[in-house]
Amino acid sequence: MDKSVIQFERLLNIMDDLREKCPWDKKQTLESLRHLTIEETYELSDAIIENDLDELKGEIGDLLLHMVFYAKIASEKKAFTISDVLEFLCEKLIRRHPHIYGDIQALSEEEVKSNWEKIKLEEKGELKKKKSVLEGLPKSMPSLVKAIRIQDKVKGIGFDWDNKDQVWDKVKEELNEFKEEIDACNQENMEQEFGDLMFSLVNYARFVGINPEDALEKTNKKFINRFTIMEESINREGKDLRNMNLQEMDVYWEKAKRT
């Protein structure tokens, strides 16, 4: 038997033991695990951004445990089992890859994604008699990630700009409208126009092959690293950051940027 199959069965057996014998595991519910799963997902994301493959291995395991945990609780409720989950997933992957398991041709990544969204839409319509391309977007999904997924989904059915120059013109248009509302001191409209500007920037990033979430997170980490270096330099010289003005801090900031 394949080693991965043996280890997965071992995990399922351990989950059974924990659910039966461990006081903490016995108390957990779908709801109590939810925030822990979100935390684990962010830890997985950190490992990917840091390109730490050893850490990634552990974080994948933590998330896999959560998936098995949810399935175990569901089986106790007589809702479904882990086998049902795996069967559903396999059937979905086969159904959404007709260019592999059927007679549909898809020679490019864009054709594959377009087929995926169309098939997904057909599935949702069949199950719920509701045929919105944007159906299924989680309400609690972070707004930046949601903007990316919205644009991916509508692109899948052909609702998209022809080229990046058109999108850049839209970015400039939204920036001008945002500036107009700033000048008018209209706080409510400023917020709306700023949202439009961000949405158009996300769209442009897609056209030039940049993931906005990844780009912003890398900038966050870069700022944190530089600010920490600046603090350490100031502390080594016996100075107090809180007693320095912006011009003084900027000297150390520029040094940190060169580090």
N, C-alpha and C positions, 0 to 999 in steps of 0.2 A: 504494500500500500504506500502511496506517495506520502512523504514526510509531512507536507503541508496539511493533508487530510488527517493524519494521525494527530498533529498538534491542534488542529481545529476541534477535533473530537475531544481531546484532552481539555481544551478550554471550556467546552460545553459541560463536561463532567465537573470541572472545578466550579463553574457557575452554579450547577445544581447543589454542590456541597455548600457553597457560600450562602446560597439562598435558604438553605435548610438549617445551617448551623451557626452562621455568624450573626451576632446581634445587630450590627450596623447594616449588613446587606439585607437582612430580613425586613428591616423597617423601610427600605427605600421604595419609592413609588415612581411612576412616570414623571410626576410633577417635581418630586424632590431631586431627581437626576438631571432635570432640564438645564438648570443653571451650571451644573458641573460639566455637562456636555459642551456648553458654550465656552466655558473656560478652557477645556481640553482642546477645542477647535482652535482657539486663539494660540495656544501653546504649540499646536501643530504648525500653524501659520508662521510663528516666530522661527521654528526650526527650518522651515522652507526658506524664509527670507535670509536667515543666517547661513544657509547651505550647510547645516550641521546634520550630516546623514546619520551619525550615531544617535543624536537626540531625536531625529525624525523616526527612527525605528521604534523608539520607546513611545513616542506620541501616537504613532499609528496603532500600536498595541493598546494604548489607553482608550482611543476612540473605538477600536474594535470591541473592547470589553463593554463599552457603553451600549453598542449596538446589540451585542449578545444579551446584555442585561435587560434592555427594553423588550426584546423578543421573549425572554424568560418570563417577565411580568405579564406580557400579553398572553402567553400560553397558560399562565395560571388563571387568567380571566376567560379562558376558552375562546379567545379572539383569533389568534393565529400562532404558529410556531416558527422557529428559525428556518425550518425546511420550507415553510410557506413563503417566507421572505426571500430565500435564495431562489426558489422556483419562479416567483413573481419577477425577480430581477433578471434572471436568465431569459425568460420569455420576452421581457421588455427589450433587452439588448438585442435579441435576435430580430424582433419585430421592427426595431428602429434602425437596423442595419441591413436593409433589403439589398444593398449593393454587395454584401458579403453572403447573406443567407437567402437571397432571392434573385430575381432577374432584373433588378433596377441597376442602371449604370450611374456611378458617381465618381468622376475622375479627379475632382478637386475637393479640398477641405470645405470650400464654400458650398458646394453642392451637397456634401454630407450634412452640414449644419442646416441647410435649407430643408432637406428631406426630414431631418430629425424634428424640426419645429412643426412641419406640416403633419407628420405622423402623430406627434404629441397632441396637436390640436384635434385631430380626428379621434384620438383616444378619449380626450376629455369630453368631446361632443357626444361620443357614444355612451360614456358613463353618466353624464349629467345633463345631456341635452342642452349644453351651454357651449357656444363656440367663440369664445374670446381668445385671441392670441396671447393676451396677457394674463390669462387665468392661471392660478397656481403660484403667483409670486407671493412669498411669505410676507405678511403684514409687518412682522418685526425685523425683517431684513434691513441691515444698515443702508441708509439712503444712497450712499455712493455706490455700493455694490448693486443696489436695486436699479439705479440709473443704467449701469452697465448691462444688466440682464434685460431691462426693458428694450434697450436699443438692439441687443442681440436678437431678441425675439421678433421684433417688428422687421428687422433686416431679413430674418428667415423667410418671410412671406413677401419680400420685395419692396417694403416701405422704407426707402433709404435714399440718401443723396447719391448723385452720380460720381462725385469726386471730392477730394479733400479741400479743394479751393472753395467750393460752395459752402462747405462746413466752416471754413475759416472766415468767410464773409459773414456767416451767421454769428460766429463768435464776436466779431467786431461790432455787428449790429446790436447784440445783447450788451456788450460792454458800453456802448454809447447810451443805450436806454437806461442802464444802471447808473451811469454818470448823471444823466438828466434827473433821475429821482433823488440822487444825492444832493444835487444843486437845489432841488425843490424842497428838500428836507422832509420828504414824505416817507416815514419809516416803514409803513405797511407795503408800499410799492417798491421801496428799496429792497426789502426782503424777497419779494416776488421776482424782481429783476435779477437779483443776485442768484436766486435759484435757477432762473433761466440761463444765466451766464455759465453757471457750473455745469448744467445739463449739456449745454453746447460744447463746453470744453471736454467733457467726458466723451462726447460724440467725436470730436476731432482727434482725441487720443486714440480712439478705436481705429480711425482711418490711418493713423501713422504707426500703428502697431505698439502702442503703449497701454499697459494696464494702469488706469488711474489709481486704483487702490494700492497697487505695489509701489507706484511712483511716490505717492504721498507718504506711505509708510517708510520708505527709504529716506525721504526728506526729514521725517520726524526723527528717525534714528540718527541721521547726520547732525541734526540740530542738537539733540540730547548729548551726543558724543562731544561736539564742540563746546557746548555750554559747560559740560562736566570738566573738560580740560581747562577752560577759562577759570572756573571756580577753584580748581586745584592750584593753578598758577598764582591766583590772588591769595589763597590761603598760605602758600609757601612763603610769600613775602610778608606775612603777618598782617595783611589788610582785611577789612571787613567789607564784603560785597555790598551790604546794605547801606554803607556810608559813602559809597562811590557814586559819582554822577555818570551819566550816559557816556560822555566823552572819555572818561577814565576807563570805563568798562570796555569801550570799543577798542582801545589799544590792545587789551588782552584778548578780545574776541578775534581781532585780526591775526594775532599770534596763533591762536587755536586753529584758525582756518589753514594756517601754513604747516601745522603739525602733521 
